[in-house]
Amino acid sequence: MMQSPYPLEVELGMRYYGSDTPPIGGRLRAEPEDFIVEEIPREYGDAGSHLLVRLTKKNWELQRAVKEIAKRLGISHRRIGWAGTKDKNAVTSQIISIYNVTPEAVEAVRLTDITLTVVGRAPEPLALGALEGNRFAIVIRDCDRTCLAERVERVTGTVAEGIPNYYGVQRFGVARPVTHRVGEHILQGDYAGAVTLYVGAACPGEAEAAQRVRSRFTETGDVHEALATYPVQMTYERAMLHHLAAHPDDYAGALQQLPPKLLSLLVSAFQSYLFNCALSRRLDEGHTLSDPIPGDRLLFANGREDIATERNLRTAVQHLSRGRCRIALFIPGAEPAAVHGRMDEILQEILARREINRESFKEASRFVQMRYSGALRPIALSTEVDAGVSDDTVTLRFTLPPGHYATTVCREYMKAEPLRMI
């Protein structure tokens, strides 16, 4: 295990690699076909008011694709649901649900690099997380050839045993990884801070022109000047600015100009950040991903939960070694949660420093109209990777459960600057 040298990963709590194998470097997503994602859906039927459609897209951001599909169908984009948000710079295949449309209408939609295929029906819309997992085929180009096959083999073994199950950089924004900070402001009830950050935070991953107008707004706070200079492509920022121009100081109303799903993702991004930070703190203190300590939460394959104690520690070790359960962290939310051990204490310490508590999540749930109950997440990601090496190119094929990040796997091999991997 070794530490990341990259400030962005440190900022996002992703401070460790599971492997100490030297990096292979390389380029991820040199072209969209280098990153193929196929969603593994749950079983679906043929009855209900929601049409289930397989959406295959190349180089499309999901929210934009959904809006374009809705526009072609002449419906609100809110009538379209999905189980998982897929990458933009990739070729992806997933199921979406569309309320009250005919198969003929869907099949008549024509959009470049988008294919829609009707596969079934459901009585309810698809909800986030309602999938079995995702299958990946990823190509990493221009790798360091030095002992490349040997290094790939070593990392593949580490990934099979388990690596830190971090939320990937894209969880916090691709060009602008600030969503967790905006969510933190919302949880603190600081809506003005949330809007100012969302609209004005300049990041090196975006165009220089965008950085300039954001920096200018942060400096002046002049809403009308910003409206005159922000390009039309900054749809969400301009919607917030228009609201502030018409309703000065109504920052809560400005935030609510964002699409509900995007608004909800801001708070959950902060929960993801909490998880990353707590996991790295565990590793700081010398604990591993697979050796339980008293107070650790254990998540079994059938969904059952338990707590490791001094009395059952030996049994817990046996269950973990046989793959029956995994050590998990409880990501705090609005629901009450007992403090069982060191990991729970670490999470409470992080929240206390930011003056965020259970009531903060309850208020955010009301504001965003999304329940933030809290959730268990395994601290280790493990999967069997089918890895191939040809000259300076590495091909990785593997499957992950919902909510796990393929870039977290790629990160172990590449150990590259994070913005090169998104």
TORLO-551376 format. One record per residue (C-alpha): x, y, z; residue in three letters. Coordinates in steps of 0.2 Angstrom, whole numbers, plus 5000, padded with zeros to 4 digits. Example, Ala and Ser with C-alpha at 12.3 -4.5 7.8 and 13.67 -1.06 7.14 Angstrom:
2
506249785039ala/506849955036ser/
end
This chain:
422
500050005000met/500650174996met/500050354997gln/499450464982ser/500650614977pro/499250704969tyr/498450854978pro/496750834970leu/496650654976glu/497150704994val/495850844994glu/494550714989leu/495050595003gly/495850464990met/497550464999arg/498050284997tyr/498350154983tyr/498049964988gly/499649914978ser/501449984980asp/501849924962thr/502650054952pro/501350144940pro/501150094922ile/500550274917gly/499650284901gly/498150374894arg/496350324898leu/494950364886arg/496150414871ala/494450384862glu/492750344868pro/492850164861glu/494250134874asp/493050144888phe/491550024886ile/490250004899val/488749884899glu/487449894912glu/486849734919ile/485049764923pro/483849674935arg/482549564927glu/481149664919tyr/479449624913gly/478249674899asp/476849764909ala/476649934916gly/476550124911ser/478450144910his/479350084894leu/481050014897leu/482250064884val/484050014881arg/485050174878leu/486750154870thr/487750314868lys/489450374863lys/490250534870asn/488550594878trp/488350654895glu/486850564902leu/485750714908gln/486050804891arg/485550644882ala/483950624892val/483450804889lys/483750774870glu/482750614870ile/481350704879ala/481350844867lys/481150724852arg/479750634861leu/478950804866gly/478850764885ile/479650824901ser/481350754905his/480650714922arg/479750574914arg/481350474911ile/482250374924gly/483850274925trp/484750164937ala/486450224935gly/487450374928thr/488650324915lys/490250404909asp/490250534895lys/491850504886asn/491450324883ala/490250204874val/488950154886thr/487350044887ser/486050054900gln/484150044903ile/483150194905ile/481250204909ser/480050324900ile/478350354906tyr/476850344895asn/477550334878val/477350214864thr/478750094857pro/478450174840glu/478750344846ala/480450294854val/480950194839glu/480650354828ala/481950454838val/483550494828arg/485050564837leu/486850554832thr/487850424842asp/486250374852ile/485350214849thr/483650174858leu/482949994859thr/481349944868val/481649794879val/480149794891gly/478949884903arg/478849914922ala/477449984933pro/478750104941glu/480150214935pro/481950154937leu/482750224953ala/484650254956leu/485450094961gly/484149974953ala/485349874943leu/486449714946glu/488049794941gly/489149854926asn/490349764914arg/491849854908phe/493049844894ala/494449974896ile/496050004885val/497450104893ile/498650164879arg/500450234879asp/500950144895cys/502750134902asp/503449974894arg/504649934908thr/504149764915cys/502449804910leu/501649634910ala/502449594927glu/501749754934arg/500049724927val/500049554934glu/500549614952arg/499149744952val/497849624945thr/498249514960gly/498049654972thr/496349704965val/495749524967ala/496249534985glu/495449704988gly/495949894986ile/495150044994pro/493450064988asn/493550254985tyr/492250354976tyr/493050414960gly/493550584955val/492050594943gln/490850574958arg/491350754963phe/491350834945gly/492350794930val/493050964925ala/492551044941arg/492750924956pro/491751044968val/490050954971thr/490550894988his/490951074993arg/489351144987val/488450994996gly/489351045012glu/488751225011his/486951155008ile/487051045024leu/487751195034gln/486251295028gly/487351415019asp/486451435002tyr/487351594997ala/488951504999gly/488351354989ala/487751464975val/489351564974thr/490451414974leu/489351324961tyr/489351474949val/491051554953gly/492351414958ala/493651414944ala/494551244941cys/495951204930pro/495051064921gly/493851184912glu/494151304898ala/495151464902glu/493751574896ala/492551494909ala/493851514922gln/494051694919arg/492151734920val/491951624936arg/493451714944ser/492751884940arg/491051834947phe/491851774963thr/492851944964glu/491352054961thr/489751964965gly/488952064951asp/487551954944val/487052064929his/488852074923glu/488951884925ala/487451854915leu/488151964901ala/489751864901thr/489351684905tyr/489251584889pro/487551504885val/488251334888gln/488351364906met/486451324907thr/486351294926tyr/487451434931glu/486451554920arg/484751484927ala/485351524945met/486051694940leu/484351744931his/483451694947his/484551804958leu/484351954945ala/482451934947ala/482551894966his/484051964974pro/484751874989asp/483551724986asp/484951594986tyr/483851454991ala/482751484976gly/484251504965ala/484851324970leu/483151254967gln/483351314948gln/484451154947leu/483650994941pro/483050894956pro/484250754953lys/485750864951leu/485350954967leu/485150794976ser/486850734970leu/487750884978leu/487250824996val/487650644992ser/489350704985ala/489750765002phe/489250595009gln/490450514997ser/491850635002tyr/491450585020leu/491750405016phe/493350435007asn/494050535021cys/493550405034ala/494250265024leu/495950355022ser/495950395041arg/495750205044arg/497250175034leu/498250315042asp/497950225059glu/498750065053gly/497149965050his/496849855035thr/495449835023leu/495149655028ser/495649635046asp/494149685057pro/494349785073ile/493049795087pro/491649905081gly/491849875063asp/490149845054arg/490049685044leu/488949675028leu/488549505023phe/488149445005ala/486249425009asn/486149605016gly/486249555034arg/487249675045glu/488249635061asp/489549715072ile/491349645076ala/491649635095thr/493049565105glu/491949415108arg/491549375090asn/493149435082leu/493849265077arg/492149215069thr/492149385060ala/493949345053val/493349175047gln/491749255038his/492849385030leu/494149255024ser/492849155016arg/492049295007gly/490449285017arg/490449475022cys/491449635020arg/491949775032ile/490849925029ala/490750105034leu/489050185038phe/488950345029ile/487950465040pro/486250545036gly/484650595043ala/484250425052glu/484950395069pro/486450285070ala/487350215085ala/489250245087val/489950065088his/491850085085gly/493350195079arg/492650215061met/491050285067asp/492050405079glu/493050465064ile/491550505054leu/490750605069gln/492350695071glu/492450745053ile/490550805054leu/490850895070ala/492251005063arg/491151055049arg/489651095061glu/488550965052ile/487450835061asn/485950735059arg/484750885059glu/485850955045ser/485450805034phe/483550815039lys/483450995034glu/484450955018ala/483150815014ser/481750945016arg/482651065005phe/483150944991val/481550834993gln/482750684994met/482950575009arg/484750555015tyr/484550415027ser/486350355027gly/487050195019ala/488350055022leu/489750045009arg/491049915009pro/492849985012ile/493649865000ala/493349844981leu/493849674974ser/493549594957thr/494349474945glu/495149574931val/495549494914asp/497049594909ala/498049584893gly/499649674887val/500149714870ser/501649824867asp/501249984877asp/499349944878thr/498449864892val/496649804891thr/495649774906leu/493949674907arg/492949664924phe/491349674932thr/490849784947leu/489249804958pro/488249964958pro/489050114964gly/490850054962his/492050144951tyr/492950074936ala/494250214937thr/494650164955thr/495250004947val/496150094933cys/496950204946arg/497850064954glu/498750014938tyr/499050194931met/499350294947lys/499250444936ala/498750624938glu/496850604942pro/496250724928leu/497050614915arg/495850474920met/494150554919ile/
end
